Amino acid sequence: MRIKYTISIVFFVALVIIEKENNIISRVSDKLSLKQTPQTPQPPSGFSHILLKHNGSLPSLSKMDLAFMLMKRRLENYSEHQAVVRGGSRKHILLLATTRTGSSFVGEFFNQQGDNMFYLFEPLWHVEKMLTLQTGGTNATVAAKTYRDVIQQLFLCDFSLLESFIEPLPVDHITTALFRRESSSSLCEESVCSPFIKGVFEPYHCRTRRCGPLNLTMASQSCLQKEHRVIKSVRVRQLETLHPLAEDPRLDIKFIQLVRDPRAVLASRMVAFEAKYRNWKQWAIDGDVPIGDDEVRKLKGNCDNIRMSAEVGLRQPEWLRGRYMLVRYEDIARFPMRKAMEMYKFTGIPFTPQAKSWILRNTQASKKTSSVYSTQKNSSEQVEKWRFSLPFKIAQVVQKVCGPTLKLFGYKSISSEEMLTDKSVSLIEDKVFNFL
């Protein structure tokens, strides 16, 4: 027992040393100050999560050995990180959105950039799932800090914190459970495509290759070799919580916030997430929506979060000056190449012929190749599609609870069912959002 606790103390001291090297020691102290009780369990965030198993107990000696190895790797990479940031042009881009706003489609604009890009698709899926399991419902404050910590480490090509949230836990940094691995071209390249063993693992159909389980150490090495890194996430609720990332000297980070007409978002969610939106579908049939229902309040909360984040970004506080861009999905759908060029110019990343070619091919897809989850769209058709599936009564409710959000982003309200389905009436104002 004494040996076990001695190792734990040594591990903690080593962890603090690393955090000092990274100029974020205060954040670790904040995390370790979180109190846990059987009645109100709080999942650990930051590197303190590695100190605990999922059940909150001290890790085994083998897990401690693993942790020491991870720290050694971080120390070896630290000098390289610093040298690149001081003398290189590495960019870190965080694409922020909510579900059904076209973020997977827009994320592909960067995913298809080429060999110089390391793109991650929704890595926070694992974090949200684990925090929800541990608490019975995500604690917003803890979740926000944990999301930020995971994003920060992933931008530094450190997968150790994310690894602690993957279920089942990876063995020797190898996992078969990474969410939507095939949506990240970087994780399907030959350098990270380990051979699969017939009869032991099923082949993982990773884009054009059949790969074995993902080795996160190899993924980290591949990430370090890329010049630019992009993460797409629909789980960050407030831009303000990411303030420390903008002040991290190791990162040259920019934020792109993707928004969409809340009426269109709801219409899309009612199709994609039928079980979760069963009440809305019933209300659409009945024609009567109880305005005080929890689902309606949740819709209002989502709209308010999006609007407040955008208001912070558009105010351009000092920490966000030159780092924030607001993009409407409707503008991207109507003018994909123009908006892609604007986004690339904003990020300072070269707009490659490969990315341009993908955009041209995938914004004119036929109805036969397009599905609810597909990134192949006839993009101009997607803008108006919701107007013929969302009942007028439901649209009115969205306008009532999301009015300030619609106004900020330049979406016109409708006053009649005829206006809703009249395609000659545009519901999108011409609006320029200053972000430079």
Summary of the structure (lengths in Angstrom):
residues: 436
radius of gyration: 22.7
end to end distance: 57.8
largest distance: 76.5
contacts: 1330
relative contact order: 0.11
helix: 54%
strand: 10%
